[in-house]
């Protein structure tokens, strides 16, 4: 039995409550919306309790027990914040990786919902994260995860196409092909190995450790190791937030002592520690884990996407973020970096309107006090972002309009006055020019009479004139 410990390391950047900003007092730079002093205070507290203290405990175990090993996934944002606000924490991580018994896993740089926005953006963020791991740790990962273990067959195949050998996700009983938590699975569409989290044993530490009403309280290292020793199967993946050790469970709960003694208790029972890639590649594939896109899973709540897209406001916000991505992508560099800060999954997690145990967890993490304040804050932040992107576009309009391509729902569809689609559409200015050359005259006259094309140019392409004015202004670019 391979025992695989996986620790998720990520800290979000939170917006300031925007009800404090008076009307017409919006900052020009959306980055000013982030409550930097509060974010720093929270990060430094977590760094002391977790990224330094818990890491020191694990580093000591690595030095004392040559068989001990584990896996971590550290978001790019977490690395950036450690460099800025807790270099000591980053140094300890570097020392752990130098033992060559700590595997680093790739993920989206911003711990974002990029997969739900655009596949190319997802790939780009994973590549950026891999590059960052190589820069900081001299490490090139061979395994990957999507944010919050969001997964379907397509996620696995995109990661396989990028060269990854293994992917992590949640163990879900109703998924076709599921034979149990403690096995390696294959993807039905491509060659990548799938490790699934044993959510019950993971949540025993992550959620129930300090729950006094739990019938297994208190949880000791000896008791937990005995549970692992009684398992059947090839491996057990225990995947939890790293902040479990000192932040979600405070030091006075005994979580540090548990973390310190657990490796020894596991070794004492003859179990073998393994990293994600070792367990994935050394064990046989026992079944095919078939997760179609319409059944996408995650490790949150009901193990679906409802933590981030479960209510109407979340879905509206996600769609608005998707539309703004088209503008940020055309602008590139600075504007795209700002957009990516908005793509962090945490912004949507705070907006969830859930009840029961899931609602309690969301409430615990919510810095706004209620999901409704989180929704109002994020939607207003999106408006400020939209105005910022429009200003950036107009600073170099010809460059922007040359690169911009509208998302499908904002493309211009040429129709007759009866509403019959002509077969012609334009998603960019160059496509519009081509369509104007070919469209039957009656369709064109219909739209010209109503001013539809000028309205589309103004609303979608942010133009301050008609087609002829754009052509005259941008005559030296490739769009003309």
C-alpha positions as CSV (number, residue, x, y, z in Angstrom):
1,X,0.0,0.0,0.0
2,X,1.4,3.4,-1.1
3,X,0.5,6.2,1.2
4,X,0.4,9.5,-0.9
5,X,0.1,12.7,1.0
6,X,-0.8,15.7,-1.2
7,X,-0.9,19.3,0.2
8,X,-2.6,22.2,-1.7
9,X,-0.9,25.5,-1.0
10,X,-2.8,28.6,-2.1
11,X,-3.7,32.0,-0.7
12,X,-6.1,34.3,-2.5
13,X,-6.1,38.0,-2.9
14,X,-9.4,39.5,-1.6
15,X,-11.2,42.6,-2.9
16,X,-12.0,45.3,-0.4
17,X,-15.7,45.6,0.3
18,X,-16.7,47.9,-2.5
19,X,-19.7,49.5,-0.6
20,X,-17.0,51.7,0.9
21,X,-16.3,53.2,-2.5
22,X,-18.5,56.2,-3.2
23,X,-20.3,56.5,-6.6
24,X,-17.9,57.9,-9.2
25,X,-15.0,57.1,-6.9
26,X,-13.9,54.0,-8.6
27,X,-10.1,53.6,-9.0
28,X,-8.7,53.7,-12.5
29,X,-6.5,50.7,-11.8
30,X,-8.5,47.6,-10.8
31,X,-5.5,46.3,-8.8
32,X,-6.3,49.1,-6.3
33,X,-9.5,47.3,-5.4
34,X,-7.5,44.6,-3.6
35,X,-7.3,45.2,0.1
36,X,-3.5,44.9,0.2
37,X,-3.0,45.7,3.9
38,X,-5.6,43.1,4.9
39,X,-4.3,40.5,2.4
40,X,-0.8,41.0,3.8
41,X,-2.0,40.7,7.4
42,X,-3.8,37.4,6.6
43,X,-0.9,36.0,4.5
44,X,1.7,36.7,7.2
45,X,-0.5,35.0,9.8
46,X,-0.9,31.9,7.7
47,X,2.8,32.0,6.8
48,X,3.7,31.9,10.5
49,X,1.3,29.2,11.4
50,X,1.5,27.0,8.3
51,X,4.1,27.9,5.7
52,X,6.8,28.2,8.4
53,X,5.7,26.2,11.4
54,X,4.1,23.2,9.6
55,X,6.8,23.2,7.0
56,X,9.5,23.0,9.7
57,X,7.7,20.0,11.2
58,X,7.6,18.2,7.8
59,X,11.2,19.2,7.0
60,X,12.3,17.6,10.3
61,X,10.4,14.4,9.4
62,X,12.1,14.3,6.0
63,X,15.5,14.6,7.7
64,X,14.8,12.0,10.4
65,X,12.9,9.5,8.2
66,X,14.6,8.7,4.9
67,X,11.5,6.8,3.7
68,X,9.1,9.8,4.2
69,X,8.0,11.7,1.1
70,X,4.9,13.6,-0.1
71,X,3.6,15.9,-2.8
72,X,2.7,19.6,-2.9
73,X,0.9,21.9,-5.3
74,X,1.9,25.5,-4.7
75,X,0.0,28.1,-6.8
76,X,1.9,30.8,-8.6
77,X,0.1,33.4,-6.5
78,X,1.3,31.7,-3.3
79,X,4.9,31.7,-4.6
80,X,4.6,35.4,-5.5
81,X,3.2,36.3,-2.1
82,X,5.8,34.3,-0.2
83,X,8.6,36.1,-2.1
84,X,7.0,39.4,-1.2
85,X,5.8,38.8,2.4
86,X,7.4,35.6,3.7
87,X,10.7,34.7,2.1
88,X,11.4,32.4,5.1
89,X,8.5,30.3,4.1
90,X,9.7,30.0,0.6
91,X,13.2,29.1,1.7
92,X,11.8,26.1,3.8
93,X,9.9,24.9,0.7
94,X,13.1,25.1,-1.3
95,X,14.9,23.0,1.4
96,X,12.1,20.4,1.3
97,X,12.3,20.1,-2.5
98,X,16.1,19.8,-2.3
99,X,15.6,16.5,-0.4
100,X,14.3,15.0,-3.7
101,X,11.5,13.4,-1.7
102,X,8.9,16.2,-2.2
103,X,7.2,16.2,-5.6
104,X,5.7,19.4,-7.0
105,X,2.6,19.3,-9.1
106,X,1.6,21.7,-11.8
107,X,-1.7,23.7,-11.7
108,X,-3.1,26.9,-13.0
109,X,-0.8,29.8,-12.0
110,X,-3.7,31.8,-10.4
111,X,-5.5,28.9,-8.9
112,X,-8.2,30.0,-11.4
113,X,-11.3,28.9,-13.2
114,X,-9.5,29.2,-16.5
115,X,-10.8,25.8,-17.6
116,X,-14.4,27.2,-17.4
117,X,-13.4,30.3,-19.5
118,X,-11.1,29.2,-22.3
119,X,-9.0,26.1,-23.0
120,X,-6.0,28.1,-24.4
121,X,-6.0,30.3,-21.3
122,X,-5.9,27.2,-19.1
123,X,-2.9,25.8,-21.0
124,X,-1.1,29.1,-20.8
125,X,-1.6,29.4,-17.0
126,X,-0.4,25.8,-16.5
127,X,2.7,26.6,-18.6
128,X,3.3,29.8,-16.7
129,X,3.1,27.8,-13.5
130,X,5.6,25.2,-14.7
131,X,8.0,27.9,-15.7
132,X,7.7,29.5,-12.2
133,X,8.4,26.1,-10.6
134,X,11.5,25.7,-12.7
135,X,12.7,29.3,-11.9
136,X,12.2,29.1,-8.1
137,X,12.8,25.4,-7.3
138,X,14.7,24.1,-10.4
139,X,11.9,21.5,-10.7
140,X,9.9,20.3,-13.7
141,X,6.6,18.6,-12.7
142,X,5.4,15.4,-14.4
143,X,2.0,15.4,-12.6
144,X,-0.7,18.0,-12.7
145,X,-4.1,19.0,-11.2
146,X,-6.7,21.5,-12.2
147,X,-7.9,24.1,-9.7
148,X,-9.8,22.5,-6.8
149,X,-9.4,19.1,-8.6
150,X,-11.9,20.2,-11.2
151,X,-11.8,17.3,-13.7
152,X,-13.3,15.6,-16.7
153,X,-11.9,13.5,-19.5
154,X,-11.0,16.6,-21.6
155,X,-9.0,18.1,-18.7
156,X,-7.0,14.9,-18.5
157,X,-6.3,14.8,-22.2
158,X,-5.3,18.5,-22.4
159,X,-2.8,17.8,-19.6
160,X,-1.6,14.7,-21.4
161,X,-1.0,16.7,-24.5
162,X,1.2,18.9,-22.5
163,X,3.4,16.0,-21.5
164,X,2.0,15.2,-18.0
165,X,1.9,11.6,-17.0
166,X,-0.6,11.7,-14.1
167,X,-3.5,13.9,-13.0
168,X,-5.2,14.2,-9.6
169,X,-8.9,14.5,-9.0
170,X,-11.7,13.5,-6.6
171,X,-12.9,10.0,-6.0
172,X,-16.6,10.0,-6.8
173,X,-18.6,6.8,-6.4
174,X,-21.1,7.4,-9.2
175,X,-18.5,8.0,-11.9
176,X,-18.6,5.2,-14.5
177,X,-15.7,2.9,-14.0
178,X,-15.1,3.7,-10.3
179,X,-13.9,0.5,-8.5
180,X,-12.8,2.1,-5.2
181,X,-10.7,5.0,-4.0
182,X,-7.4,3.2,-3.6
183,X,-6.5,2.4,-7.2
184,X,-4.9,4.0,-10.3
185,X,-7.3,4.7,-13.2
186,X,-6.9,5.4,-16.9
187,X,-8.6,8.1,-19.0
188,X,-10.9,6.6,-21.7
189,X,-9.7,9.1,-24.3
190,X,-5.9,9.5,-23.8
191,X,-2.9,8.1,-22.2
192,X,-2.7,9.7,-18.7
193,X,-3.0,8.1,-15.3
194,X,-5.7,9.3,-12.9
195,X,-5.3,9.3,-9.1
196,X,-8.5,9.8,-7.1
197,X,-8.6,11.3,-3.6
198,X,-9.9,9.2,-0.7
199,X,-12.2,12.0,0.4
200,X,-13.4,10.3,3.6
201,X,-9.9,9.8,5.0
202,X,-8.8,13.2,3.7
203,X,-11.7,15.0,5.3
204,X,-11.1,13.2,8.6
205,X,-8.0,15.4,8.9
206,X,-9.1,18.4,6.8
207,X,-12.5,19.0,8.4
208,X,-13.2,16.7,11.3
209,X,-9.9,16.8,13.2
210,X,-11.1,19.4,15.8
211,X,-14.8,18.5,15.6
212,X,-15.6,17.6,19.2
213,X,-19.0,16.1,18.2
214,X,-17.3,13.6,15.9
215,X,-17.5,10.1,17.2
216,X,-13.8,9.5,16.5
217,X,-12.6,12.7,18.3
218,X,-9.9,13.1,19.3
219,X,-8.0,11.9,16.2
220,X,-4.5,10.7,17.1
221,X,-1.6,9.8,14.8
222,X,-1.7,6.3,16.0
223,X,-5.4,5.9,15.3
224,X,-5.2,7.4,11.9
225,X,-2.2,5.3,10.9
226,X,-4.1,2.2,12.0
227,X,-7.0,3.1,9.6
228,X,-4.5,3.4,6.8
229,X,-3.0,0.0,7.7
230,X,-6.4,-1.6,7.5
231,X,-7.1,-0.4,3.9
232,X,-7.2,-2.6,0.9
233,X,-6.0,-1.6,-2.5
234,X,-2.8,-0.3,-4.1
235,X,-2.5,3.2,-2.8
236,X,-4.4,5.8,-0.7
237,X,-4.3,9.5,-1.8
238,X,-4.8,11.8,1.2
239,X,-5.2,15.3,-0.4
240,X,-5.9,18.3,1.8
241,X,-5.4,22.1,2.0
242,X,-2.0,22.8,3.6
243,X,-3.6,25.5,5.7
244,X,-5.2,22.6,7.6
245,X,-2.1,22.6,9.8
246,X,-2.3,25.7,12.0
247,X,-4.9,27.8,10.2
248,X,-8.1,25.8,9.6
249,X,-7.2,23.8,12.8
250,X,-5.5,26.2,15.2
251,X,-2.3,25.1,17.0
252,X,-4.2,24.6,20.3
253,X,-6.2,21.7,18.7
254,X,-3.1,19.6,18.7
255,X,-2.7,19.6,14.9
256,X,1.1,20.1,15.0
257,X,1.6,17.1,17.3
258,X,-0.5,15.0,15.0
259,X,1.5,16.1,12.0
260,X,4.8,15.5,13.8
261,X,3.9,11.9,14.9
262,X,2.0,10.7,11.8
263,X,5.0,9.8,9.6
264,X,6.5,7.7,12.3
265,X,3.2,5.9,13.1
266,X,2.7,5.1,9.4
267,X,6.3,3.8,9.0
268,X,5.9,1.7,12.1
269,X,3.1,-0.2,10.3
270,X,5.2,-1.1,7.3
271,X,3.3,1.1,4.9
272,X,5.3,2.8,2.1
273,X,5.3,6.5,1.4
274,X,5.0,7.5,-2.2
275,X,4.7,10.7,-4.3
276,X,1.9,11.2,-6.8
277,X,4.0,10.3,-9.9
278,X,5.6,7.3,-8.2
279,X,2.2,5.8,-7.1
280,X,0.6,6.6,-10.5
281,X,3.4,5.0,-12.6
282,X,4.4,2.0,-10.4
283,X,0.9,0.6,-9.8
284,X,-1.3,-1.1,-12.4
285,X,-4.3,0.7,-13.9
286,X,-7.3,-1.1,-12.4
287,X,-10.1,0.6,-14.4
288,X,-11.2,3.5,-16.6
289,X,-12.4,6.6,-14.8
290,X,-14.9,8.0,-17.4
291,X,-15.9,11.6,-16.5
292,X,-17.6,13.3,-19.5
293,X,-17.8,17.1,-19.6
294,X,-21.4,17.2,-18.5
295,X,-20.5,15.4,-15.3
296,X,-17.4,17.5,-14.4
297,X,-16.3,16.8,-10.8
298,X,-14.2,18.6,-8.2
299,X,-13.3,18.1,-4.5
300,X,-15.7,20.8,-3.2
301,X,-19.1,20.5,-1.6
302,X,-21.2,18.0,-3.7
303,X,-18.1,17.2,-5.7
304,X,-19.3,19.1,-8.8
305,X,-19.0,22.7,-10.0
306,X,-21.7,24.2,-7.7
307,X,-19.2,25.8,-5.4
308,X,-18.4,28.3,-8.2
309,X,-21.3,28.2,-10.5
310,X,-24.2,26.9,-8.4
311,X,-26.4,30.1,-8.4
312,X,-27.5,32.5,-11.1
313,X,-25.3,35.4,-9.9
314,X,-22.2,33.2,-10.0
315,X,-23.1,32.1,-13.6
316,X,-23.6,35.7,-14.7
317,X,-20.3,36.7,-13.2
318,X,-18.6,33.8,-14.9
319,X,-20.0,34.8,-18.2
320,X,-19.1,38.4,-17.8
321,X,-15.5,37.3,-16.9
322,X,-15.5,35.2,-20.0
323,X,-16.5,38.1,-22.2
324,X,-13.9,40.4,-20.6
325,X,-11.3,37.7,-21.3
326,X,-11.6,38.4,-25.1
327,X,-10.6,42.0,-24.5
328,X,-7.8,41.2,-22.0
329,X,-6.4,38.6,-24.4
330,X,-6.3,41.1,-27.3
331,X,-4.6,43.7,-25.1
332,X,-2.1,41.2,-23.6
333,X,0.6,41.5,-20.9
334,X,-0.5,44.0,-18.2
335,X,-4.2,43.9,-19.0
336,X,-4.2,40.1,-19.1
337,X,-2.4,39.9,-15.8
338,X,-5.1,42.1,-14.2
339,X,-7.8,39.9,-15.7
340,X,-6.1,36.8,-14.3
341,X,-6.3,38.2,-10.8
342,X,-10.1,38.2,-11.3
343,X,-10.1,34.6,-12.4
344,X,-9.1,33.2,-9.1
345,X,-11.6,30.5,-8.0
346,X,-11.9,32.1,-4.5
347,X,-13.9,35.1,-5.8
348,X,-16.6,32.7,-7.0
349,X,-16.4,30.5,-3.9
350,X,-17.3,33.4,-1.7
351,X,-20.5,33.9,-3.7
352,X,-22.0,30.5,-3.1
353,X,-25.4,30.5,-1.4
354,X,-25.4,27.1,0.3
355,X,-26.9,25.7,3.5
356,X,-25.9,22.9,5.8
357,X,-22.3,21.7,6.2
358,X,-21.3,23.1,2.8
359,X,-22.7,26.5,3.6
360,X,-20.8,26.5,7.0
361,X,-17.6,25.9,5.2
362,X,-18.2,28.7,2.6
363,X,-19.2,31.0,5.5
364,X,-15.9,30.2,7.3
365,X,-13.8,31.3,4.3
366,X,-16.0,34.3,3.2
367,X,-14.2,37.6,4.1
368,X,-17.4,39.6,3.3
369,X,-19.7,38.2,5.9
370,X,-22.3,37.1,3.4
371,X,-22.4,35.6,-0.1
372,X,-24.6,38.5,-1.2
373,X,-22.0,41.1,-0.3
374,X,-19.4,39.0,-2.1
375,X,-21.6,38.9,-5.2
376,X,-22.2,42.7,-5.2
377,X,-18.4,43.3,-4.6
378,X,-17.4,41.0,-7.5
379,X,-19.9,42.3,-10.0
380,X,-18.9,45.9,-9.3
381,X,-15.3,44.9,-9.6
382,X,-16.0,43.5,-13.0
383,X,-17.6,46.8,-14.1
384,X,-14.4,48.6,-13.0
385,X,-12.3,46.1,-14.9
386,X,-14.4,46.6,-18.0
387,X,-13.9,50.3,-18.0
388,X,-10.1,49.8,-17.4
389,X,-9.9,47.4,-20.4
390,X,-11.9,49.9,-22.6
391,X,-9.4,52.7,-21.7
392,X,-6.5,50.4,-22.5
393,X,-8.0,49.4,-25.8
394,X,-8.5,53.1,-26.9
395,X,-4.9,53.9,-26.0
396,X,-3.8,51.8,-29.0
397,X,-7.0,51.3,-30.8
398,X,-5.6,50.0,-34.1
399,X,-3.5,47.4,-32.3
400,X,-6.4,46.3,-30.3
401,X,-8.9,46.1,-33.1
402,X,-6.3,44.1,-35.2
403,X,-6.0,41.5,-32.4
404,X,-9.5,41.4,-31.0
405,X,-12.0,38.6,-31.7
406,X,-15.4,38.7,-30.0
407,X,-16.8,35.7,-28.2
408,X,-19.5,33.9,-30.0
409,X,-22.4,35.6,-28.2
410,X,-21.1,39.1,-29.2
411,X,-20.5,38.3,-32.9
412,X,-22.5,40.2,-35.5
413,X,-25.0,38.0,-37.4
414,X,-26.3,39.4,-40.7
415,X,-30.1,38.7,-41.0
416,X,-32.9,39.8,-43.2
417,X,-35.6,42.2,-41.9
418,X,-37.7,39.1,-41.1
419,X,-34.9,37.8,-38.9
420,X,-33.6,35.1,-41.2
421,X,-29.9,34.4,-40.8
422,X,-28.0,35.2,-44.0
423,X,-25.1,32.8,-43.4
424,X,-22.7,35.7,-42.8
425,X,-21.3,36.7,-39.4
426,X,-18.4,38.8,-38.1
427,X,-16.5,38.3,-34.9
428,X,-13.7,40.8,-35.7
429,X,-13.2,43.9,-37.7
430,X,-11.4,42.1,-40.5
431,X,-14.3,39.6,-40.7
432,X,-16.7,42.5,-40.9
433,X,-14.8,43.9,-43.9
434,X,-14.9,40.6,-45.6
435,X,-18.6,40.2,-45.0
436,X,-19.4,43.6,-46.3
437,X,-17.9,42.7,-49.6
438,X,-20.0,39.5,-50.0
439,X,-23.3,40.1,-48.2
440,X,-26.3,40.4,-50.5
441,X,-27.4,44.0,-50.8
442,X,-30.8,43.6,-49.2
443,X,-29.3,42.2,-46.0
444,X,-26.8,45.1,-45.8
445,X,-29.4,47.7,-46.4
446,X,-31.5,46.3,-43.6
447,X,-28.7,46.7,-41.1
448,X,-27.6,50.1,-42.4
449,X,-31.1,51.5,-42.2
450,X,-31.3,50.5,-38.5
451,X,-27.7,51.5,-37.6
452,X,-26.9,48.0,-36.4
453,X,-23.4,47.9,-37.7
454,X,-22.4,51.2,-36.1
455,X,-23.9,50.1,-32.8
456,X,-22.0,46.9,-32.9
457,X,-18.8,48.7,-33.6
458,X,-19.3,51.0,-30.7
459,X,-20.6,48.4,-28.1
460,X,-18.3,45.5,-29.0
461,X,-15.3,46.9,-30.8
462,X,-15.3,50.1,-28.7
463,X,-15.1,52.2,-31.8
464,X,-15.7,56.0,-31.8
465,X,-16.7,56.0,-35.5
466,X,-18.0,54.0,-38.4
467,X,-16.3,51.5,-40.7
468,X,-14.8,54.1,-42.9
469,X,-13.3,56.0,-40.0
470,X,-11.7,52.9,-38.6
471,X,-10.3,52.0,-42.0
472,X,-8.8,55.5,-42.4
473,X,-7.4,55.5,-38.9
474,X,-5.9,52.0,-39.2
475,X,-4.9,51.9,-42.8
476,X,-1.4,50.8,-42.1
477,X,-2.3,47.7,-40.1
478,X,-3.1,44.2,-41.2
479,X,-6.8,44.6,-40.7
480,X,-7.2,46.7,-43.8
